[in-house]
Amino acid sequence: MLDSFNQTQFLHSVITIGSLLIFAIGLVGVLIKKNLFKIFLSFAIIESSLFIYFIGMHFEVEKVAPMLTDKVTKFSTNMTDPVPQAMILTTIVIGIAVLALALSFIINYFKLTNNMRVDDMNELGDEK
């Protein structure tokens, strides 16, 4: 009975549902929150859910990482494809850099205007 939990299709379903829930949490944060800091952190949560989904869809139960096998010199049928993992590692680094840049812009905006609420932003619009 417990062997059904260790099937690739079951794990893909669990990963899909979990990443959709995390995506929904981040989307609610983006749509409901009015603080710039919380909005960008919600974007980071959405980004993390996409990473989880992408890596989870390339996971298979009986396969191992290429660096954990003794057949490193040739590609074996028992190994997972390392390209999606390398792509996600690169995307994580780029995402963290973009988030750091956005948060530094938010800090500078707060220093200039003493405001972090989206509703009160009117620098390009008319005066209230």
N, C-alpha and C positions, 0 to 999 in steps of 0.2 A: 504494500500500500504506500509506503514512504518512497518507493522508487519512482512514483509518478511525479513527485516534487522535484526530482533530479533530472527531469526531461528538458530538453532545450526549448521546446514549444511552451511549456509551462513557465519556465524562467523568462522567456521573452514576453509572455503575457504579463507577468508580475512587474517586469522592468518597464513595460509600456504604461501600465496603469500607474505605477509609482512616479514615473517621470511626468505623466500628464497631470497628476495631482500637484507635484512640485511646480510645474509650469502654471497651473491654475492659481496657486498661491502667489507666485510672482506677478501674474497678470492682474490679480485683484489688488496687489500692492501698487502696481503702476497706475491703475485706474482710480483707486480710491484716495491714496495718499496725496497730500499737497506739498509736502516738504521735498525739496530737490534731492537731498541726501537719501531719503527713504525711497524715492523713485529710482534713483540709480542703483541702489542696493537691490531693489526688486528686479531691475534688469539683470543684475548679476545672478540672482536666483533663477531667472528664466534661462539664462545662459548655461548655468550648471545643470538644469534639467535636460537641456539639449545634449550636453556632453554625456550624461548618464544614459540617455536613450541611444545615442549613436554607438557608444562603446558596448552597451547591453545587446544591441542588435547584431553585433559581430562576435558575440560570445557563444561558444559551443561547449557542451559538457565534457566530452572526452578529449578535448584538445588542450595542449599546453602552450605556454609562451615559447617563442623560438630560443630564448636564452636559457631555458630550463631543460633543454634536451641535449643529448650527447651527439645528435646529428646536426651540428651547427653549420657544417660545411655545405650541406645541400638541403633544399626545402622538402620537408617530409609531409606526408598526409596527416600526421598526428599533430601538426603545429598550426596555431592560429596565424592569420595574416597580420603582420606587424604594421602595415601601412595605416589602417584606421587609428591605431593607437598613437602612432607618430603624428598623424594629422591632428588628433585631439590634443596632444601635448603642445603642439605649436599653437593651436587655437586658444588653449588655456593661457599661454604666455601672452599672446596678443590681447586677449580679453582682459587680463589683469592690467596690462599697460594702458589700455583704453580707459578702464575704470579708474585707474590712478590719475590719469590726465583729466578726466571728467570731474573727479572729486577735487583736484587742485583748482579747476575752474570754479567749482562751487564755493570753495573756501575763499578764493579771491573775490568772487561776486558778493559773498557775505561781508567781507571786509569793506567793500566799497559801499554797499547799500544797507547793511545791517538787516538783511531780509533773506529768507530762504524759502518763502512760500511762493508757489506758482501763481496763485490768485492775485498776488500783489505786485507782480512784475509788469511794469508799464514803461520801461525805458524807451522803447521805440514807439509807444502810443501816445495818446493825449494825456494831459495831466488830469488828475481826479478832482 
